[in-house]
Amino acid sequence: MSTDSNSKDYSKHNRIKIHQPDAAKADRFNPRNRIYVRAVEGLWTNVRRRMGWVAMLFFLILPWIPWGDRQAVWFNLSEQKFHVFALTIWPQDLTLLAALFMIAAFGLFFVTTYLGRVWCGYTCPQTVWTFIFIWFEEKFEGARNKRIKLDKMPWSFDKLWRKTAKHTSWVLVSLLTAMTFVSYFVPTREVYADVFTLSADIDIYFWVLFFTAATYGNAGWMREIMCLHMCPYARFQSAMFDKNTFIVGYDAKRGETRGPRSRKADPKELGLGDCIDCDLCVQVCPTGIDIRNGLQYECINCGGCIDACDTTMERMGYAKGLISYTTENKLDGIKEKVLRPKLVGYGVVLTVMILVFIYASATISPVRMDVIRDRNALYRENSQGNIENTFTIKLLNKTEQQQVYSLSVAGLNNAQWIGPESVTIDGGKIMTLPISVAIDPVELKRSISDIYIEVSTEIEGEKVEIKQETRFFAP
């Protein structure tokens, strides 16, 4: 009887405390249940902050970089060409953009398999802009407890000016973001000059206002709702995770049983683990989760809880790392495996696609030619008794300068070219040429012969030649 009683007391004493969320507070769509993120300092917070500012500055400055008579990065939709420094991508080269998107996708898969959801925590625009908005929030409304208290207070002049200043800063950042984004598609100087002089087109005003409202709503109000309910990456990321993926993890073996204590107390004598149950890890989390409850899809691997916990452990005189970047295998005491088939597979595919993209970008032709046969008549006999085939040639000058092109035909002996043998095309323009190829029937050995339409030009002292195969029909 005494043994059973001791067993029950021991089981009760060593039971792990489980934090059950309040169902009323779980509805994050209710503005009253908003998350008040607490400020934290530490290694990972500083890394995330610096990466966020670098990404933000890169985004803001890139449209202002000049490149010849245009800006370095300009997605010119009206003329259907994308400028990325010296590279100009035309609709005919959109496979390059498709390859670039695939590289980005496999890069994300590779990083996620290895380091978890660090994209979300450190470089995702939603995260970067959200923390910028939180920074303004802290400057005008104060720390977390002050913001909670301010929202519960009745309206007063103090509350009014703080709220007005905060939302004004949000709107200004959103407006700058929108105008910068539009500047990637419309020349930067035109956007700013026309918008502020009220002379911009209605579609520019529409997109500026649209992206201003979207940024303001996403980073100011929706925040974690975007990450938890609207971002597709949050839903399929688990397919790339395995037990060797680095995640933000809580060492339950070391931390449990949780409980408060004085700094001088020995937790072992009290039957406690290293976790003092201060809840700072929850207060600094931008998605409002408790990482001590285990791996959750809401975690964006930002490392805020690691810094908060390390600060607490340092104050208590305990070893850091109760919450850390770790793996499930390491938490379970199993040896980690860095190289595994899935990670190697993503890495190989990513490397191959990068090499293919580099090769395709380096060998992109500055001229494009399409040869279209006359479908109405395969051939005809002209007044000289020669067999004649008619074609339409479309030439695209993919450079920014005017070019002179020479045209000819090859593949048949004594073939006669009927049409202009040299044309001049302005930069970025298309020219359509109707031409004919005629030949004496004596020279024809078969009813269908292969011929080649050839185009050549000289660009920056270097000769460029392309040719396209087509068919010559005869009786």
Buried (B, 14 or more C-beta within 10 A) or exposed (E): EEEEEEEEEEEEEEEEEEEEEEEEEEEBEEEEEBBBBBBBEBEBBEBBBEBBEEBBEEBBEBBBEEEEEEBBBBEBEEEEBBBBEEEBBBEBBEEBEEBBEBBEEBBBBBBBBBBBBBBBBBBBBBBBBBBBBBBBBBEBBBEBEEBEEBBEEEEEEEBEEBBEBBBEBBBEBBBBBBBBBBBBBBBBEBBBEBBEEEEBEEEBBEBBEEBBEBBBBBBBEBBBBBBBEEBEBBEEBEEBBBBBBBBBBBBBEBBBBBBEBEEEEEBEEEEBBBBBBBBBBBBBBBBBBBBBBBBEBBBBBBBBBBBBBBBBBEEBEBEBBBBBBBBBBBBEEEEEEEEBEBBEBBBEBBEEBBEEBEEEBEEBEBBBBBBEBBEEEBBBEEEEEBBBBBBEBEBBBBBBEEBEBBBEBEBBEEBBBBBBEEBEBEEBBBBEBEBBBBBBEEBBEEEEBEBBBBBBBEEEEEEBEBBEEBEBBBE
